[in-house]
């Protein structure tokens, strides 16, 4: 039995996982070497009812009679993350209005396998460490899409540049816990 839709993307069980995979697929279409992107996640049915103009711009059907799940989430891309501003500092400036149910971010990073941790020189500053990682033969380029809801639910998708297909996307709630915690903090008052 084939567990993939006709477009090859993995099946997603819940609204947050579907939203994460939708954002991953969108950013995948933009190519690699992209800046971080921030998204608000809003309840699709509420968006249709309260903001029909925006729903129309986003290509959402103007009525729910098409069988859409009333718990589905619509990602709405926000303004660009300012270049040169560390992501954690930028996220510290975010406060979401009550109509936003969750948020997501996509970022590209270099990662090393755990086996490389023992070889990291101890005397490197942040810039030196980044240079060292970029030159390491075992480095992997990865795009991470991490999303959280106000309720605390979280989901992530990881896509390796070397395996850049929808069927190779890894999903899980705790793949990028630090980034999920930073996003969760954007909902704290």
C-alpha positions as CSV (number, residue, x, y, z in Angstrom):
1,X,0.0,0.0,0.0
2,X,1.3,3.4,-0.9
3,X,1.4,5.8,2.0
4,X,2.2,8.9,0.0
5,X,-0.2,11.3,-1.8
6,X,0.2,11.5,-5.5
7,X,2.7,14.4,-5.2
8,X,5.1,12.3,-3.1
9,X,4.8,14.2,0.1
10,X,4.5,12.2,3.3
11,X,1.1,11.8,4.9
12,X,0.6,14.0,7.9
13,X,-1.5,13.0,10.8
14,X,-2.4,16.3,12.5
15,X,-2.9,19.9,11.5
16,X,0.4,21.1,12.9
17,X,2.4,18.4,11.0
18,X,0.5,19.3,7.8
19,X,1.3,23.0,8.3
20,X,5.0,22.2,8.9
21,X,5.2,20.1,5.8
22,X,3.4,22.7,3.8
23,X,5.9,25.3,4.9
24,X,8.8,22.9,4.1
25,X,7.4,22.3,0.6
26,X,7.0,26.1,0.0
27,X,10.5,26.9,1.2
28,X,11.9,24.0,-0.8
29,X,10.4,25.6,-3.9
30,X,12.5,28.7,-3.2
31,X,15.7,26.8,-3.3
32,X,18.6,26.7,-0.9
33,X,20.7,29.5,0.6
34,X,17.6,31.4,1.7
35,X,17.3,33.7,4.7
36,X,15.2,32.6,7.8
37,X,11.5,32.9,7.3
38,X,8.8,33.4,9.9
39,X,5.2,32.3,9.7
40,X,2.1,32.9,11.8
41,X,-0.2,29.9,12.0
42,X,-3.9,30.7,12.0
43,X,-7.0,28.5,12.2
44,X,-8.2,28.2,8.5
45,X,-11.9,28.3,9.3
46,X,-11.5,31.4,11.5
47,X,-9.4,33.1,8.9
48,X,-12.1,32.5,6.3
49,X,-14.7,33.9,8.6
50,X,-12.8,36.9,10.1
51,X,-10.5,37.9,7.2
52,X,-12.2,36.8,3.9
53,X,-10.0,39.2,1.9
54,X,-6.8,37.7,3.3
55,X,-8.2,34.2,2.9
56,X,-8.9,35.0,-0.8
57,X,-5.4,36.4,-1.3
58,X,-4.0,33.1,0.2
59,X,-6.1,31.1,-2.3
60,X,-8.4,29.5,0.4
61,X,-11.9,28.6,-0.6
62,X,-14.4,31.1,0.7
63,X,-16.6,28.5,2.2
64,X,-15.9,25.4,4.3
65,X,-18.3,23.2,2.3
66,X,-15.4,21.7,0.4
67,X,-14.8,19.3,3.2
68,X,-11.9,21.1,4.7
69,X,-10.9,20.1,8.2
70,X,-12.0,22.9,10.6
71,X,-8.9,22.4,12.7
72,X,-6.5,23.0,9.8
73,X,-3.9,25.7,10.1
74,X,-2.9,28.2,7.5
75,X,0.7,29.5,7.5
76,X,1.0,33.2,6.8
77,X,4.5,34.4,6.0
78,X,5.6,37.4,7.9
79,X,8.0,40.2,7.0
80,X,11.6,39.1,6.5
81,X,13.8,38.4,9.4
82,X,16.3,41.3,9.4
83,X,19.6,40.4,7.9
84,X,22.5,40.4,10.4
85,X,20.2,40.0,13.4
86,X,20.7,36.7,15.3
87,X,17.5,34.7,15.1
88,X,17.2,34.3,18.9
89,X,17.4,38.1,19.4
90,X,14.8,38.6,16.7
91,X,12.5,36.1,18.1
92,X,12.8,37.9,21.5
93,X,11.1,40.9,19.9
94,X,8.0,39.0,18.7
95,X,4.6,39.2,20.3
96,X,1.7,37.6,18.5
97,X,-1.9,38.9,18.6
98,X,-4.6,36.6,20.0
99,X,-5.8,35.5,16.5
100,X,-2.5,33.7,15.9
101,X,-2.7,30.1,17.1
102,X,1.0,29.3,16.5
103,X,4.1,30.2,14.6
104,X,6.8,28.6,12.6
105,X,10.3,29.4,11.3
106,X,12.5,27.9,8.7
107,X,16.3,28.2,8.9
108,X,19.2,26.7,7.1
109,X,22.2,25.5,9.2
110,X,25.3,23.4,8.9
111,X,25.2,20.3,11.2
112,X,27.9,17.8,12.2
113,X,27.3,14.3,13.4
114,X,27.7,13.6,17.1
115,X,30.9,11.8,16.3
116,X,32.5,15.1,15.3
117,X,31.9,16.8,18.6
118,X,35.0,15.4,20.3
119,X,37.2,17.1,17.6
120,X,35.8,20.6,18.1
121,X,38.7,22.9,19.1
122,X,37.9,24.5,22.5
123,X,39.5,27.9,21.9
124,X,37.2,29.0,19.0
125,X,34.9,32.0,19.3
126,X,31.5,31.9,17.5
127,X,32.9,33.0,14.2
128,X,35.8,30.6,14.4
129,X,33.5,27.7,15.2
130,X,31.3,28.6,12.2
131,X,34.3,28.6,9.9
132,X,35.5,25.3,11.4
133,X,32.1,23.6,10.9
134,X,31.9,24.9,7.4
135,X,35.2,23.3,6.5
136,X,34.5,20.0,8.2
137,X,34.3,17.1,5.8
138,X,31.3,15.5,7.6
139,X,29.1,18.7,7.6
140,X,25.6,18.5,6.3
141,X,23.4,21.3,5.1
142,X,20.0,21.1,6.6
143,X,16.8,23.2,6.4
144,X,14.8,23.1,9.6
145,X,11.1,24.0,9.8
146,X,10.0,24.3,13.4
147,X,6.4,25.2,14.5
148,X,4.7,25.6,17.9
149,X,1.1,26.2,19.0
150,X,0.0,28.3,22.0
151,X,-1.0,25.0,23.6
152,X,2.6,23.9,23.6
153,X,2.3,21.4,20.8
154,X,5.3,21.4,18.6
155,X,6.5,19.8,15.3
156,X,9.6,20.0,13.1
157,X,10.7,19.0,9.7
158,X,14.3,18.5,8.6
159,X,15.4,18.4,5.0
160,X,19.0,17.6,4.1
161,X,20.4,19.4,1.0
162,X,21.9,16.1,-0.2
163,X,18.5,14.4,0.0
164,X,16.3,17.2,-1.2
165,X,13.0,15.4,-1.9
166,X,9.7,15.5,-0.1
167,X,9.9,11.8,0.6
168,X,13.2,12.3,2.6
169,X,11.9,14.9,5.0
170,X,12.2,13.8,8.6
171,X,9.4,15.0,11.0
172,X,9.1,14.9,14.8
173,X,8.1,17.0,17.7
174,X,11.6,17.1,19.4
175,X,14.0,17.3,16.5
176,X,15.0,20.9,17.3
177,X,14.1,21.5,20.9
178,X,16.0,24.8,21.4
179,X,14.3,26.5,18.5
180,X,10.9,25.2,19.5
181,X,11.5,26.7,23.0
182,X,12.5,30.0,21.5
183,X,9.3,30.0,19.4
184,X,7.2,29.1,22.4
185,X,8.6,32.1,24.3
186,X,7.1,34.4,21.6
187,X,3.6,33.5,23.1
188,X,4.6,34.3,26.7
189,X,3.4,37.5,28.2
